[in-house]
C-alpha cells in the first residue's frame, strides 16, 4: 500500500467508488474500507487523509452506521460527504434533524470562506444535493464555510483539527468545481503528493510477484481481454518461463473469439499457452440453471477446476494469476464488510471455491479499468487488445436470460456479430464503452413473407462510460439502429424483434444479469 493513501469509509453510497476514482485522478492512491474500521487500524495504515462517504441511512435511526469516534482524534484530516457530514456532526456534538424541505439535485452553493477547501473558487456555483436530513447545530469549534438557500450549513470546518464536511457531493460531475474541491482537500489540507503513477505500480507489482513466487510456477487464466492480458504480461515479466497461460474455451464466447485469442498470444506474444476445449462440461453444468447468480458461481467454480487440472501437469505450479479488478471486488463483496449492497457476484471473486489448491495472484486487484489500460499501454500492448470492450467472465451465459443452450448461444452469437459489424461502420463506436445483445426469455408475434412468426426477442445495449462504475446509454443515431435491426432480423434465423435499452447505471447495471 502507498504511504500516500486516502482512506474512504463506506457508508453505503452509490457514489463511494466514484470518490475513490476522483482521488486517483489526482495521482493519489485511495482505498475503500468498512465504515466501522477501528481507529487503531487506521493509525497503523497511517493514511494522509480520511473521507467519510455518503449513505442512505439517517443518523438518528436506531441502526444507523457510525464510525469509530477515535478517528477524529488521530490528527488525520477528515472530509465528510453528505451522510459523512451528518454523522461527523452528530458524533462531535452537533444536531441533525429530518427536513420537510429536502434537497435533491442541483442547488446553488454560496461560499462563506474561500480558503482551504474552497481555495480559488468562485463566490457561488452549482452543487449536487441528495439528502433529506439537515444540520440544525454545528459542533463546537466548527464554523460555516458555505451555504445554500435551503441548507444554512452546506459546508462546515474545524480548521484547528483539520475536519471538514460538505452536505453536497463534490465527486459527481453535476457539482461544478467538484474536482477542485477534492484536490484542495488532498493537497492543501492532507499535504498529499502526486505519487500514484503507473510506472511505479508496474515496478512494484513485478517486484511483489517475484518475492511471492520465487522459483515456483504460476498458471494464468487468459481470456484475451484487457485485464487478463495485462496480468499475464506483468507475471511474465516477473517470472518468465515459469508462467503458463491457460485459455479455456467454455463455449460461452463470442463468435470466432477463441481462434482470435489463440492467434494473438501464440503467434504475437509467443507465450507459454495451453488451450482447453471445455465447452461440453460448462454447458452440462449450466443445463436448466436460470438464476444469474447461480450461473456465475457455477462458471467460477468450473473455471477453477479446469485451471487446477491443467496446473497439475505443470510441475511446481502453486499459484493462479487472474485479472480481478477493484470494482469486481467491491461489487461482489459488500464493501469488505460495509453496508454497500452486493450488486452481483463476479465469477473470479464470489464464484471461487472456499478451498483452493492454488494460491491467488491478483496484481490488478486495486485498480480500475482505465488504470489497467494505462498500464498495458506502458507495457507495449497493442490498441487492438487495450481497446477491447469489457467482456464478462461468465460470457454469453449472463446475456442469455434463462436457460443456456447450444441453440440459444448460436442465435446470440450471430446477433452479436451483426451488431458489432454495423457499429464499427459509424463514428459513434468510438464513444461506446460497451455494446452487446441480450437474448430475452420471451417470444413475439411477427410477420415475414406474409406468414405469421413467433420468434425470439433481443435487446441491444450500448453505453458510454469512463470506468464502468457509472454509465449512460449511448445515443446511437436512429439510422444506425435501423440498420442494426434490419440486419439482425433479416439475417439471423429465430429473431423477429429488436429492442434498444435506454437505461443508465445507476439505477440499472450495464449487464442485464
N, C-alpha and C positions, 0 to 999 in steps of 0.2 A: 504494500500500500504506500502511496506517495505521502511524504511528510507534509505536503502542501494540500491537505484534504479538507473538503467541506462535507460535514455530515448532514443528511436530510432525514429528519424524524418523520415517519409516515403516519399521518392520522386518517388516511383513507381517501384522500383527494384524488379525483380523476386526473389532476394535473401534477401529481408527485413526480412522475417520470419526466415530465416536461421541465420541472425545476432542475432536475439533475442534468438534463440536456443543456439548458441555458447556462448553467455553471461551466460545463465543459466547453461550451463555445468560447469561453474566455481563457481556455487552456489551463483550467484549474480542475483537478480531479474531484469528483463528487461521488458519494456513496449513500444509498438509501438504507436506512436501518429501522427497526421497530420503534414505535413511539415510546415504548416503555423500557428502552435500553437504560441500564444503570449508569449513573453519573461516574462511577468508578471505571466502568468500561470505556466511557468516552475519554476520561482522563488518560487511560492507557493508550488509546488511539492518538490522543493529542492533536485533534484537528485544529485548523486555523479559525474555523467558524462553524456555527450550527444554524440550520434553518428548520423551523417547525412548519410543516406543510398545512394546507387547508384540510377540511374534512367535513363529512355530512352531519356530525353529531352537534349537540348543544352542550355547552359547558355545564349547565345546571341540571342536565339529565343524570339519573342515578348511575348509569353505566357509562358515563362519558369518559373517553380515553384521556388519561392525564400523564404527562411526562414526569420523570424523577425531578423533584424540586431542586435537587442538588446541582442540576445543570446550570442554574442561574448563579451558582457560587463558584464556578470553575474559572472565572476570569477569562472565559472564551466568548467572543462576540456572538450574539444571538439575533436572528431575524425571524419573527413570527409572521406568517402569512394567513390571513383570513381566520380560520379556526385557530391557527397557531398564535395569532394575535390575541384572540379571546381567552384562550387557556393561559397564556402568559399573564394577561391582565388579572384573571381570577386568582391564579396561584400567588401573585405578588401583592394582592390586597385590593385590587380594583373590583368593579362590579359590572356584570354582564346581564342583560335582560332581553326578553323576547320583544321584538319590534313589530308594531302594527303596520308601519310603513317600511316594507322590506325593499332591499336594493338588489336587483338582478339586471345584469347587462351593463351598458355604458353609463358612466357618471362623470361629471366634471369635477376634477380634483384641484383644489386650491392650496398652494404651498405656503406654509406659515414660517418655515425655517429652511432656507436654501443651502444649508451647509450639510456636510456628511452624506447622508443617504440621498438627499436631493441636490447635491452639488451640481452646478452648471445646468440646472433645469429651468424651464420657463415658469412663469408665475402660476399658470394653470394649464391643464391638459386633460385629455380623456383617459379614464382608467376603467377596468373591468371589475364590476362588483358581483358577488354571488353569496349573499348572506341574509338570514332572517333575524339574527340577534344583533344587538348593538351594545356599545360600551357606554355606561352612564357615569362611571367614575374611574379615572385612571389611577394606577398605583402611586404611592409616594415616591418622589424622586423622578417621576416621568413628566414630560411636557408634550403638548400637542405640536406636531410639526406639519400636519396637513389635515384638511377637512373637505367634505362635500356638503351640498345643501341639506342632505339627509343624515349625514354622519359627522357630528362635531369632532369626533376623534377618528379620522380616517387613517392617520398615521401618528404614532407616538414614539418617544425615545427617552431612555435613561442613559444619557451620554457618558456619565461617570462610569457606569458598569458596562457600557457598550451593548445595551439591549435595545433593539429596535423592533417595531411591529407595524404592519400595514393591514388595513381591512380589505384591500383590493388584491388582485392577482397580477403582479408585475411580470410573471413568467409567460402570460398569454400574449399573442400578437395584438389583441384588441387594446391593450394598455399601451398608450404612446409613451415612449422613453422607458419602457419596462426593462429592456436590456441594460440601459444606462443605470437604472436604479440598482439592479443586481450587481453590475460592475462596480458601482460605488461601494456596495457592501463588501465585495470581495477584496478590492484593492485599497480603498481609503479607510475602511473600518477593520477588516481582518488582516490587512497587510499581506495578502497572498502574492505570489509571483506566478507568471505565466509559464510554468514549467511542465505542464501536462502536454507533451508533444509526441507525435507518433514515432519519431526516430528513437526517443528514449524508451518508448514502450517496446519497440522491436528488439532492441538490445537487451532490455531487462527480461523479456519473455524468453528469448533464446537462452540466456544465462540460467533462468529458473528451470527450463526444461532440461538442460544439461545436468544441473545439480540434482534434479528429481530422478532422472532416468539413469544417469551414469552410463554403464556399458550394457545395460539391459535393452530390450527391444520394445517397440511400440507398434500397434496397429491403429490405423486411422480410418474412420468411416468417411469415405469420399463420395459425395453426391454430384460433384461438378459445379455446385453453386458457389457463391462468393465466400460464405462462411467456412465451409469445409475445405475449399481451395486454399484460403489464407492460412487456416490451421495446419494443413498438410505442409505448406511451404515453410512455416515457422518451425515445425517439428523437424522437417528435412534438413533445414539449415543448422539445427541444433545437434542432430544425431546421424545425419546422412543415411548410409545403407541400413542402419538398424531400424528404419521405418518401413513398414509395409502398409500400403493403402489398400483398402478393400471397398470395391464398388459393388453394391447389392442391387440387382435389378429385381425389385419387388413386384413388378407387374403393375405398379401404380404411377408410372412415369408418363410424361407427355410423349407424343409420337416421335419416334427416332431419337429420343433423348439418350438412351443407353449407348447407342452407336456413337453419338457425338462426344459423350464423356470419355469413352474408350480411346477415341482418336486423339482427343486433346491431351490426355495425361500419359498415354503410352508413347505417342509419337512426338508431341511437343515438349513435355516436361521430362519425359523418359524416367518416370518414377517407377518404383517397385510396386506394381499394381496387379491385384488379383480381382478378376470379375466373377461374380457369383450369380448364377441364374436361380432365383428363389421365387419366381412368380407363382408357382403352384402352391407352395407351402403358405405364402401370405394370403392368397385368395381362399384357401381352405380354412384358415383361421378366421377370416372375416365373413365367412358364409353366414347369412342370416343375422348379422350384427347391424343394428340400426342406430344405436346410441353413439354420437360422435366421440364422447369421452372414452367409451369402451373401445372404439376403433383406434383412437390414439394410443391407448395403453397396450392394446394387443400388438400394434405395429412397433411400438417402442421395445416391448419385450422380445419380439421376434427378431428385430434388428440386433439386439444384444446377443441373442442365442447364435445367430449367424456369425457375428464377429468372434464370439468365444470359440466356436467350432473351427473357424479358419485360423484363429490365433494359435490354436493347439498345434498346428503344423508349422508354425513359425517359432522355432526353438528359442526360448528365452524371453518371449513376449509376455510382459506383465502389465502393460498399460494400454488403455484405449484413449485415443485422442479424438475429440469431436468439437464441432464449431458452435457450441452453445453461446448465445449472446445474452446480454444483460436483460433485455425485455423478455426473453424466454423464461429466465429465472423468476423475474418479478411477476409475470402473468400466471406462472404455474404455481408458485408458492406465495401465498398471501403476504407480501412484503416481509418475508422472513419472520413471520410471527405477528406482523402488524395487522391493522383492520382492513386493509385494501382487499376487496373481494377477488377470489381466484377467477380469472376470466376464462381460461382454458388450459388444459394440460398439454404442454409441448412434448412431442414424442421423445425428445432427448433429455427431458427433465422428469416430469411426472410419470413417464412410461418406463423408467428404469427399474429393474427388479431391486428388491432390498438387499439381496446378497449377490454381489457380482464377483466373478473370479478375477476380472481385470480392474486395475485402479485407473481412475479417470484423469485425463489431462485436458483441461479446457482453457487454453490461453486467451480466448476471446470473451470469457465469462463476464468481464467487467465493461464490455464495450457495446456501443450502439452500432447499427448497421452502417451509417455514414463514416464512422471511425474505422470500421473494418475495411471499407473500400479505400480509405486514405492509406491504410497500412499496405494493402495489396498493391496499390499504385506505386508506393515507395519501394516495394519489393520486386517490381517488374512484371506483375501480372497484366495480361492484355485487357483492353477495354471490353473485348468480347465476353470475358469472364466477369470482370468487375461490374459491368453494366447489366448483367443478367438480372431479370426481375426476381424478387424473392419467390421461392417455391417451397411450399410447406413440406416438412419431413414426411408426414403421412401421405403426401402426394394427392392423387386424384380421389383417394378414399374419402376425404372430407369435402370434396367438391361434388360428390355424388350423395345427394340426400337420400338416405335409406340404404337398401341392400346393394352391396358392391359385387357385380358380376362381370364376366368377360364381355357380355353383350353391351352392358351399360358403359363399361370402360371404353369400348371401341367407339361408341357413339360420342362420348365426351371428348375423346382424343381428336376425332375428326372435326368436331365443333371448335375445339380449342385451336387447332391448326389454322382453320379458316379465319377465326377471329384475329389471330396474330398476323396473318398474312395481310389482311386489309388494314390493320392499324399501322403496320410498318410503311405503308404507302403514303401516310399522312403525317404532317409535321406535329400533330397532337401527340404522336407516340413518344416524342422526346420529353414531353411533360408528364407522362404517365409513370407512376411508381410501380403499379401492378395492374395487370389486366388478365382476366381469365373467365371461363364459363363455368356455370354450375348446373348440373343436371337435377331437375326437380322431381319429386316423387309423385307427380300428377301428370295426367294426360288431358289433352283438349281436343275439341272437335275442329276440324279444318276441312277445306275443300281443295282438292288437287285434281286437275283434269276432269272437272265436273263430277268427281266422285268424293264421297264423304271419307274423311280420315279421322282417326282417333289415335294421336301420337304424342310423343314427349314434348315437354316444355323446358326450354333452357333459359337461364338468366345470365346476362353479361354484366360483369363487374369491372369497372375501370376507375382507379383512384389516383389522386395526386397526393404526395406526402414527402416529408424530409427524411423521416426515420421510421415510419410505420407506427409510431405511437399515437399520432393523430392523423387523420386523412380526410380528404374531401372527394366527393365523386367528380370524376373528370367530365368536363363539358365537351364531350366528343361531338363534332358537328353532325347535324341531322343527316346530311348527305352520306357521311361515313357510316352512321348507324344503319341507314337504309341499305348500303352495300353489304354490310356485315350480315344483316338479317336475311337479305335475298340469297346471299352466297350459302349461308348455313341451311336455310330451308330447301333451296334448290339442289344442293349437293350432298347433304347428309341424310341418309335414309333413316327414318324413325323420328324426325323432328318436324313439327309443323307450326311452332310458335316460339318467338324470341322476345324476351323482356329485358329492360335495362334497369339496373339497380341505382337509385339516386339517393341513397342514404350515406351519411358521413360517419366517421369514427371520432369521438363518440357521437351518438349513442350506440350505433352499430359497430361491429368489428369489421375488419377488412374481409377476412374469410367468412363464409356463412356458418361454418361449424368450427 
